[in-house]
Amino acid sequence: MADQTHEHGPPKSSLPVGAGGITLIVAIVLLLVFMLQNTKSVTIDFLLWSFTSPLWGVILGSAIVGAAAWLGFGAIRQHRKTSKAT
């Protein structure tokens, strides 16, 4: 019987989406459900500004800012890692 080793790296998964992709999809669905359940308008006070916005917009904006921060800190960490290696 022939040896079934893979010469070009580890065996590939038969799933088209990995665990990270599934987690992202679940998180987006939960965010959408949360936004759809919170549609009232709210008054937002930030420093010297005060404005009215639908709560779903505030939730979406917060999620976008959080994702940008997460990606930004990840990029900084990756840059530091590659800088140390060289």
C-alpha positions in Angstrom: 0.0 0.0 0.0 1.4 3.4 -0.9 2.3 6.0 1.7 -0.5 8.7 1.8 1.7 11.7 2.8 1.2 15.1 1.3 4.2 16.6 -0.3 2.8 20.1 -0.6 1.9 20.9 3.0 -0.8 19.7 5.4 -4.0 18.1 4.1 -6.6 20.6 3.1 -10.0 20.7 4.8 -13.0 19.6 2.8 -15.0 22.6 4.2 -15.0 25.7 2.0 -15.0 28.0 5.0 -12.7 27.7 8.0 -13.4 28.2 11.7 -12.6 31.9 11.5 -15.0 32.4 8.6 -17.8 30.6 10.5 -17.1 32.7 13.6 -17.2 35.9 11.4 -20.5 34.9 9.8 -22.1 34.1 13.2 -20.9 37.4 14.7 -22.3 39.3 11.7 -25.7 37.6 12.0 -25.8 38.3 15.8 -24.9 41.9 15.2 -27.7 42.2 12.6 -30.2 40.7 14.9 -29.1 43.1 17.7 -29.4 46.1 15.4 -32.8 45.1 14.1 -34.1 44.8 17.7 -32.8 48.3 18.7 -34.3 50.7 16.3 -35.3 53.6 18.6 -33.7 57.0 18.3 -31.4 58.0 21.1 -29.6 61.2 22.0 -25.8 60.9 21.9 -23.6 63.3 23.9 -19.9 63.3 23.0 -17.6 66.0 24.3 -19.3 69.2 23.1 -21.6 67.7 20.6 -25.1 66.3 21.1 -27.1 64.7 18.4 -30.0 62.2 17.8 -29.4 59.0 16.0 -31.1 55.6 15.6 -29.6 53.2 18.1 -28.9 50.7 15.3 -26.6 53.3 13.7 -24.7 53.8 17.0 -24.3 50.0 17.3 -23.1 49.7 13.8 -20.7 52.6 14.2 -19.3 51.1 17.4 -18.8 47.8 15.8 -17.0 49.4 12.8 -14.7 51.4 15.2 -14.0 48.3 17.3 -13.2 46.2 14.2 -10.9 48.9 12.9 -9.1 49.1 16.2 -8.8 45.3 16.3 -7.3 45.2 12.8 -5.0 48.2 13.6 -3.6 46.7 16.7 -3.1 43.4 14.9 -1.2 45.2 12.1 1.0 46.9 14.7 1.7 43.6 16.4 2.5 41.9 13.1 4.8 44.7 12.1 6.6 44.5 15.5 6.9 40.7 15.1 8.4 41.0 11.6 10.7 43.8 12.6 12.2 41.7 15.4 12.8 38.8 13.1 15.0 40.8 10.7 
